[in-house]
Amino acid sequence: MSSASVDQKTENQTMQWVRLICCGLCMGTADIIPGISGGTIAFIMGFYEELLNSIKSFNLHALKQLSKGHFREFFKLISWKFLLGLISGIVVAMVCLAHLVTYILNHENYRIFLYASFFGLIVAAAFLCSQQLKSWKWSYIIIFVLSASMAYIFSGKSFVLDTKEDLFNVKVEFKGTEKPLNNYDADSQMLLKLPKSTVSAMLAKGVIHNHTYVYSFADQRYGKVNDFIKTAYLKKLDGWIIYCGAIAICAMILPGISGSYLLSILGVYATVVGALADFAGGLTHAHLDIPALMILTNMLIGIFLGAIFFTRFVSWVLNKYHDIAIIALTGFMIGALKSVWPFWTYQYTLLPLNLSKGPQLEVIEPYLPSLDPQTFLAISLALAGALIVITLNKLAHFMQMKNRAYVNS
Protein backbone atom coordinates (compact mmCIF):
# COMPACT_ATOMS: atom_id res chain seq x y z
CA MET A 1 0.00 0.00 0.00
CA SER A 2 1.39 3.41 -1.01
CA SER A 3 2.03 6.20 1.51
CA ALA A 4 -0.75 8.23 -0.17
CA SER A 5 -3.21 5.40 0.43
CA VAL A 6 -2.10 5.10 4.06
CA ASP A 7 -2.52 8.85 4.56
CA GLN A 8 -5.96 8.72 2.94
CA LYS A 9 -6.97 5.82 5.20
CA THR A 10 -5.75 7.64 8.32
CA GLU A 11 -7.59 10.80 7.27
CA ASN A 12 -10.79 8.81 6.72
CA GLN A 13 -10.48 7.15 10.14
CA THR A 14 -9.92 10.53 11.81
CA MET A 15 -12.93 12.01 10.05
CA GLN A 16 -14.97 8.98 11.12
CA TRP A 17 -14.07 9.54 14.78
CA VAL A 18 -14.88 13.25 14.48
CA ARG A 19 -18.22 12.39 12.88
CA LEU A 20 -19.13 9.92 15.62
CA ILE A 21 -18.21 12.32 18.41
CA CYS A 22 -20.24 15.10 16.74
CA CYS A 23 -23.22 12.74 16.44
CA GLY A 24 -22.84 11.92 20.13
CA LEU A 25 -22.67 15.62 21.01
CA CYS A 26 -25.95 16.22 19.19
CA MET A 27 -27.64 13.22 20.82
CA GLY A 28 -26.36 14.21 24.27
CA THR A 29 -27.60 17.76 23.84
CA ALA A 30 -31.04 16.50 22.80
CA ASP A 31 -31.21 14.07 25.73
CA ILE A 32 -30.76 16.98 28.16
CA ILE A 33 -33.81 18.74 26.73
CA PRO A 34 -37.15 17.39 27.99
CA GLY A 35 -39.37 15.98 25.26
CA ILE A 36 -36.57 15.44 22.72
CA SER A 37 -35.68 11.85 21.84
CA GLY A 38 -32.12 10.82 21.06
CA GLY A 39 -33.61 8.58 18.37
CA THR A 40 -34.97 11.67 16.62
CA ILE A 41 -31.48 13.15 16.37
CA ALA A 42 -30.04 9.85 15.15
CA PHE A 43 -32.69 9.75 12.44
CA ILE A 44 -32.14 13.39 11.45
CA MET A 45 -28.37 12.93 11.15
CA GLY A 46 -28.69 9.73 9.16
CA PHE A 47 -27.10 7.19 11.52
CA TYR A 48 -30.27 5.66 12.97
CA GLU A 49 -29.90 2.27 11.27
CA GLU A 50 -26.17 2.28 12.06
CA LEU A 51 -27.06 2.83 15.73
CA LEU A 52 -29.50 -0.10 15.66
CA ASN A 53 -26.95 -2.39 14.02
CA SER A 54 -24.26 -1.41 16.53
CA ILE A 55 -26.50 -2.27 19.49
CA LYS A 56 -27.48 -5.51 17.72
CA SER A 57 -23.80 -6.51 17.63
CA PHE A 58 -24.13 -7.35 21.33
CA ASN A 59 -25.49 -10.81 20.51
CA LEU A 60 -25.35 -14.11 22.37
CA HIS A 61 -22.15 -15.20 20.65
CA ALA A 62 -20.35 -11.98 21.61
CA LEU A 63 -21.52 -12.23 25.22
CA LYS A 64 -20.30 -15.84 25.40
CA GLN A 65 -16.83 -14.70 24.31
CA LEU A 66 -16.90 -12.00 26.99
CA SER A 67 -17.93 -14.49 29.69
CA LYS A 68 -15.01 -16.74 28.71
CA GLY A 69 -12.56 -13.84 28.98
CA HIS A 70 -11.87 -13.79 25.23
CA PHE A 71 -11.76 -10.01 25.06
CA ARG A 72 -10.05 -9.76 21.67
CA GLU A 73 -12.72 -11.93 20.04
CA PHE A 74 -15.44 -10.00 21.87
CA PHE A 75 -14.27 -6.64 20.53
CA LYS A 76 -14.00 -8.07 17.03
CA LEU A 77 -17.67 -9.06 17.18
CA ILE A 78 -19.13 -5.79 18.48
CA SER A 79 -19.18 -2.31 16.93
CA TRP A 80 -17.13 -0.85 19.76
CA LYS A 81 -15.59 1.98 17.71
CA PHE A 82 -18.99 3.35 16.73
CA LEU A 83 -20.43 3.06 20.25
CA LEU A 84 -17.29 4.46 21.92
CA GLY A 85 -17.26 7.53 19.67
CA LEU A 86 -20.99 8.08 20.10
CA ILE A 87 -20.97 7.61 23.89
CA SER A 88 -17.94 9.89 24.23
CA GLY A 89 -19.82 12.68 22.48
CA ILE A 90 -22.95 12.08 24.58
CA VAL A 91 -21.00 12.26 27.85
CA VAL A 92 -19.14 15.41 26.80
CA ALA A 93 -22.40 17.11 25.81
CA MET A 94 -24.11 16.22 29.07
CA VAL A 95 -21.17 17.39 31.19
CA CYS A 96 -20.40 20.59 29.28
CA LEU A 97 -23.83 21.74 28.14
CA ALA A 98 -26.11 20.70 30.99
CA HIS A 99 -25.88 24.03 32.83
CA LEU A 100 -26.29 26.08 29.63
CA VAL A 101 -29.34 24.12 28.48
CA THR A 102 -30.84 24.29 31.99
CA TYR A 103 -30.42 28.07 31.96
CA ILE A 104 -32.06 28.36 28.54
CA LEU A 105 -34.99 26.13 29.52
CA ASN A 106 -35.59 28.26 32.61
CA HIS A 107 -35.65 31.55 30.65
CA GLU A 108 -39.07 32.67 29.43
CA ASN A 109 -37.83 33.89 26.04
CA TYR A 110 -34.77 31.73 25.33
CA ARG A 111 -36.85 28.61 25.90
CA ILE A 112 -39.20 29.65 23.07
CA PHE A 113 -36.29 30.14 20.69
CA LEU A 114 -34.65 26.81 21.58
CA TYR A 115 -37.84 24.81 21.02
CA ALA A 116 -38.63 26.73 17.85
CA SER A 117 -35.30 25.57 16.43
CA PHE A 118 -36.03 21.95 17.34
CA PHE A 119 -39.55 22.28 15.95
CA GLY A 120 -38.11 23.19 12.55
CA LEU A 121 -35.55 20.38 12.79
CA ILE A 122 -38.18 17.72 13.42
CA VAL A 123 -40.65 18.98 10.80
CA ALA A 124 -37.92 18.90 8.14
CA ALA A 125 -36.75 15.47 9.31
CA ALA A 126 -40.29 14.09 9.11
CA PHE A 127 -40.66 15.53 5.60
CA LEU A 128 -37.39 13.96 4.41
CA CYS A 129 -38.41 10.70 6.05
CA SER A 130 -41.73 10.63 4.19
CA GLN A 131 -39.90 11.38 0.91
CA GLN A 132 -38.43 7.87 1.05
CA LEU A 133 -41.88 6.54 0.16
CA LYS A 134 -42.63 6.23 -3.54
CA SER A 135 -46.40 6.30 -3.01
CA TRP A 136 -49.00 6.48 -0.25
CA LYS A 137 -51.62 3.84 0.42
CA TRP A 138 -54.65 3.83 2.69
CA SER A 139 -52.88 1.34 4.94
CA TYR A 140 -49.93 3.76 5.24
CA ILE A 141 -52.27 6.58 6.22
CA ILE A 142 -53.81 4.41 8.95
CA ILE A 143 -50.33 3.47 10.29
CA PHE A 144 -49.29 7.13 10.18
CA VAL A 145 -52.35 8.23 12.14
CA LEU A 146 -51.92 5.47 14.74
CA SER A 147 -48.21 6.15 15.31
CA ALA A 148 -48.74 9.92 15.42
CA SER A 149 -51.58 9.47 17.91
CA MET A 150 -49.44 7.25 20.12
CA ALA A 151 -46.57 9.76 20.13
CA TYR A 152 -48.99 12.60 20.86
CA ILE A 153 -50.45 10.74 23.85
CA PHE A 154 -47.03 9.94 25.31
CA SER A 155 -45.57 13.42 24.84
CA GLY A 156 -45.92 16.67 26.70
CA LYS A 157 -48.61 16.85 29.36
CA SER A 158 -51.27 14.98 27.41
CA PHE A 159 -50.79 11.72 29.29
CA VAL A 160 -50.97 11.31 33.06
CA LEU A 161 -50.64 7.96 34.81
CA ASP A 162 -52.48 7.61 38.11
CA THR A 163 -49.99 5.73 40.26
CA LYS A 164 -52.26 6.06 43.35
CA GLU A 165 -49.30 7.05 45.51
CA ASP A 166 -49.77 8.65 48.91
CA LEU A 167 -49.26 12.41 48.80
CA PHE A 168 -47.34 14.49 51.33
CA ASN A 169 -46.72 18.13 52.18
CA VAL A 170 -43.07 18.37 53.24
CA LYS A 171 -41.55 21.13 55.37
CA VAL A 172 -38.39 22.61 53.84
CA GLU A 173 -36.70 25.95 54.27
CA PHE A 174 -36.53 28.07 51.15
CA LYS A 175 -35.59 31.73 50.95
CA GLY A 176 -38.23 34.03 49.53
CA THR A 177 -38.48 34.84 45.84
CA GLU A 178 -40.45 37.39 43.86
CA LYS A 179 -41.70 34.66 41.53
CA PRO A 180 -44.95 32.94 42.63
CA LEU A 181 -44.39 29.22 43.21
CA ASN A 182 -47.14 26.71 42.45
CA ASN A 183 -45.88 23.92 44.72
CA TYR A 184 -44.60 25.82 47.77
CA ASP A 185 -46.47 27.60 50.54
CA ALA A 186 -44.22 30.29 52.01
CA ASP A 187 -46.34 30.76 55.16
CA SER A 188 -46.11 27.13 56.29
CA GLN A 189 -42.78 26.49 54.47
CA MET A 190 -44.24 23.37 52.89
CA LEU A 191 -43.62 21.71 49.52
CA LEU A 192 -47.11 20.70 48.41
CA LYS A 193 -48.55 17.34 47.37
CA LEU A 194 -45.40 15.32 46.69
CA PRO A 195 -45.81 11.61 45.80
CA LYS A 196 -44.38 9.09 48.23
CA SER A 197 -41.68 8.04 45.75
CA THR A 198 -40.46 11.64 45.52
CA VAL A 199 -40.35 11.99 49.31
CA SER A 200 -38.39 8.72 49.52
CA ALA A 201 -35.95 10.03 46.89
CA MET A 202 -35.54 13.30 48.84
CA LEU A 203 -34.77 11.25 51.93
CA ALA A 204 -32.21 9.14 50.07
CA LYS A 205 -30.53 12.18 48.57
CA GLY A 206 -30.33 13.97 51.94
CA VAL A 207 -32.62 16.86 51.00
CA ILE A 208 -34.70 15.96 54.08
CA HIS A 209 -34.03 13.69 57.07
CA ASN A 210 -36.03 11.15 59.09
CA HIS A 211 -37.36 13.80 61.48
CA THR A 212 -38.52 16.24 58.80
CA TYR A 213 -42.07 17.46 59.45
CA VAL A 214 -44.65 16.26 56.89
CA TYR A 215 -48.41 16.05 56.39
CA SER A 216 -49.85 12.79 55.05
CA PHE A 217 -53.01 13.16 52.96
CA ALA A 218 -53.73 9.43 53.30
CA ASP A 219 -53.62 9.50 57.12
CA GLN A 220 -54.79 13.12 57.34
CA ARG A 221 -52.29 14.00 60.05
CA TYR A 222 -48.90 15.62 60.61
CA GLY A 223 -45.78 13.75 61.75
CA LYS A 224 -42.18 12.92 60.99
CA VAL A 225 -41.11 11.30 57.74
CA ASN A 226 -40.17 8.04 59.48
CA ASP A 227 -43.73 7.82 60.86
CA PHE A 228 -45.06 7.26 57.33
CA ILE A 229 -42.19 5.97 55.17
CA LYS A 230 -40.42 2.83 56.27
CA THR A 231 -37.32 1.31 54.73
CA ALA A 232 -38.46 -0.90 51.88
CA TYR A 233 -37.42 -4.53 51.62
CA LEU A 234 -34.38 -4.70 49.38
CA LYS A 235 -35.07 -6.74 46.25
CA LYS A 236 -32.12 -8.17 44.39
CA LEU A 237 -34.23 -8.30 41.24
CA ASP A 238 -37.12 -5.85 41.02
CA GLY A 239 -39.31 -6.75 38.05
CA TRP A 240 -41.04 -3.37 37.94
CA ILE A 241 -37.79 -1.37 37.84
CA ILE A 242 -36.41 -3.70 35.16
CA TYR A 243 -39.61 -3.28 33.14
CA CYS A 244 -39.46 0.51 33.45
CA GLY A 245 -35.81 0.54 32.30
CA ALA A 246 -36.71 -1.53 29.25
CA ILE A 247 -39.64 0.75 28.41
CA ALA A 248 -37.47 3.85 28.81
CA ILE A 249 -34.73 2.68 26.45
CA CYS A 250 -37.33 1.56 23.88
CA ALA A 251 -38.77 5.07 23.95
CA MET A 252 -35.32 6.62 23.57
CA ILE A 253 -34.63 4.47 20.51
CA LEU A 254 -37.90 5.49 18.85
CA PRO A 255 -37.80 8.98 17.32
CA GLY A 256 -40.23 11.35 19.02
CA ILE A 257 -40.73 9.74 22.44
CA SER A 258 -38.78 10.83 25.52
CA GLY A 259 -37.59 8.02 27.80
CA SER A 260 -37.17 10.25 30.84
CA TYR A 261 -40.77 11.42 30.46
CA LEU A 262 -42.02 7.83 30.39
CA LEU A 263 -40.09 7.12 33.59
CA SER A 264 -41.89 10.07 35.15
CA ILE A 265 -45.36 8.86 34.23
CA LEU A 266 -44.48 5.32 35.37
CA GLY A 267 -43.69 6.81 38.77
CA VAL A 268 -40.03 5.73 39.06
CA TYR A 269 -38.13 8.77 37.76
CA ALA A 270 -37.74 10.31 41.22
CA THR A 271 -36.73 6.94 42.69
CA VAL A 272 -34.04 6.37 40.06
CA VAL A 273 -32.70 9.93 40.30
CA GLY A 274 -32.62 9.67 44.09
CA ALA A 275 -30.79 6.33 43.91
CA LEU A 276 -28.26 7.77 41.47
CA ALA A 277 -27.63 10.77 43.71
CA ASP A 278 -27.37 8.58 46.82
CA PHE A 279 -24.97 6.16 45.12
CA ALA A 280 -22.75 8.97 43.80
CA GLY A 281 -22.81 10.71 47.20
CA GLY A 282 -21.79 7.48 48.90
CA LEU A 283 -18.83 7.02 46.57
CA THR A 284 -17.52 10.50 47.39
CA HIS A 285 -17.39 9.40 51.04
CA ALA A 286 -15.89 5.96 50.21
CA HIS A 287 -19.19 4.26 51.04
CA LEU A 288 -21.05 1.78 48.85
CA ASP A 289 -24.80 2.31 49.17
CA ILE A 290 -26.21 -1.18 48.52
CA PRO A 291 -29.95 -0.23 48.24
CA ALA A 292 -29.16 2.51 45.71
CA LEU A 293 -26.84 0.15 43.82
CA MET A 294 -29.59 -2.47 43.55
CA ILE A 295 -32.08 0.06 42.13
CA LEU A 296 -29.55 1.24 39.53
CA THR A 297 -28.53 -2.34 38.71
CA ASN A 298 -32.15 -3.30 38.03
CA MET A 299 -32.59 -0.22 35.88
CA LEU A 300 -29.44 -1.04 33.87
CA ILE A 301 -30.62 -4.64 33.40
CA GLY A 302 -33.87 -3.30 31.97
CA ILE A 303 -32.07 -0.83 29.72
CA PHE A 304 -29.72 -3.56 28.44
CA LEU A 305 -32.51 -6.08 27.78
CA GLY A 306 -34.74 -3.45 26.20
CA ALA A 307 -31.97 -2.24 23.92
CA ILE A 308 -30.90 -5.76 22.89
CA PHE A 309 -34.39 -7.01 22.01
CA PHE A 310 -36.13 -3.84 20.84
CA THR A 311 -33.38 -2.81 18.43
CA ARG A 312 -33.66 -6.23 16.82
CA PHE A 313 -37.40 -5.76 16.41
CA VAL A 314 -37.05 -2.26 14.91
CA SER A 315 -34.21 -3.40 12.65
CA TRP A 316 -36.25 -6.42 11.51
CA VAL A 317 -39.21 -4.18 10.68
CA LEU A 318 -36.94 -1.78 8.75
CA ASN A 319 -35.48 -4.64 6.72
CA LYS A 320 -38.68 -6.64 6.22
CA TYR A 321 -41.26 -3.84 5.98
CA HIS A 322 -39.20 -0.79 5.14
CA ASP A 323 -42.01 1.47 3.94
CA ILE A 324 -44.24 0.62 6.91
CA ALA A 325 -41.36 1.36 9.32
CA ILE A 326 -40.62 4.67 7.62
CA ILE A 327 -44.23 5.84 7.76
CA ALA A 328 -44.48 4.78 11.42
CA LEU A 329 -41.30 6.69 12.30
CA THR A 330 -42.63 9.72 10.43
CA GLY A 331 -45.84 9.49 12.44
CA PHE A 332 -43.90 9.29 15.71
CA MET A 333 -41.99 12.48 14.87
CA ILE A 334 -45.11 14.39 13.79
CA GLY A 335 -47.13 13.25 16.81
CA ALA A 336 -44.39 14.27 19.23
CA LEU A 337 -44.23 17.83 17.87
CA LYS A 338 -46.45 18.90 20.75
CA SER A 339 -43.57 18.35 23.16
CA VAL A 340 -41.41 20.86 21.24
CA TRP A 341 -44.12 23.43 20.52
CA PRO A 342 -42.43 26.73 21.50
CA PHE A 343 -45.42 28.64 22.89
CA TRP A 344 -46.82 27.56 26.27
CA THR A 345 -48.26 29.27 29.29
CA TYR A 346 -46.06 28.62 32.30
CA GLN A 347 -45.68 28.75 36.06
CA TYR A 348 -42.73 28.50 38.43
CA THR A 349 -42.06 25.49 40.62
CA LEU A 350 -39.40 24.11 42.95
CA LEU A 351 -37.64 20.85 42.14
CA PRO A 352 -37.94 18.67 45.27
CA LEU A 353 -34.69 16.84 44.48
CA ASN A 354 -32.73 19.99 43.67
CA LEU A 355 -34.01 22.94 45.68
CA SER A 356 -30.71 24.79 45.18
CA LYS A 357 -31.67 25.48 41.56
CA GLY A 358 -34.41 27.77 42.79
CA PRO A 359 -37.66 28.48 40.90
CA GLN A 360 -37.89 26.53 37.65
CA LEU A 361 -40.12 27.30 34.71
CA GLU A 362 -42.85 24.69 34.16
CA VAL A 363 -45.14 24.71 31.13
CA ILE A 364 -48.91 24.40 31.55
CA GLU A 365 -50.68 24.43 28.18
CA PRO A 366 -49.87 25.44 24.57
CA TYR A 367 -51.24 28.55 22.89
CA LEU A 368 -51.16 30.27 19.49
CA PRO A 369 -48.93 33.36 19.62
CA SER A 370 -49.73 36.82 18.30
CA LEU A 371 -47.71 38.24 15.42
CA ASP A 372 -45.00 40.16 17.26
CA PRO A 373 -41.18 40.40 16.91
CA GLN A 374 -40.66 37.44 19.27
CA THR A 375 -42.93 35.24 17.14
CA PHE A 376 -41.19 36.26 13.91
CA LEU A 377 -37.80 35.46 15.47
CA ALA A 378 -39.09 32.05 16.57
CA ILE A 379 -40.37 31.37 13.04
CA SER A 380 -37.00 32.39 11.63
CA LEU A 381 -35.20 29.98 13.97
CA ALA A 382 -37.60 27.18 13.01
CA LEU A 383 -36.85 27.80 9.34
CA ALA A 384 -33.12 27.86 10.14
CA GLY A 385 -33.48 24.51 11.93
CA ALA A 386 -35.25 23.04 8.92
CA LEU A 387 -32.52 24.37 6.63
CA ILE A 388 -29.86 22.73 8.80
CA VAL A 389 -31.56 19.35 8.46
CA ILE A 390 -31.86 19.69 4.68
CA THR A 391 -28.20 20.76 4.44
CA LEU A 392 -27.06 17.84 6.62
CA ASN A 393 -29.08 15.48 4.45
CA LYS A 394 -27.43 16.80 1.29
CA LEU A 395 -24.00 16.64 2.95
CA ALA A 396 -24.57 13.05 4.11
CA HIS A 397 -25.61 12.09 0.57
CA PHE A 398 -22.47 13.77 -0.83
CA MET A 399 -20.20 11.97 1.68
CA GLN A 400 -21.81 8.62 0.83
CA MET A 401 -21.19 9.19 -2.87
CA LYS A 402 -17.59 10.22 -2.13
CA ASN A 403 -16.96 7.10 -0.03
CA ARG A 404 -18.43 4.86 -2.70
CA ALA A 405 -16.21 6.48 -5.32
CA TYR A 406 -13.16 5.98 -3.06
CA VAL A 407 -14.01 2.29 -2.47
CA ASN A 408 -14.54 1.63 -6.18
CA SER A 409 -11.31 3.38 -7.21
Disulfide bonds with the S-S distance in Angstrom:
none
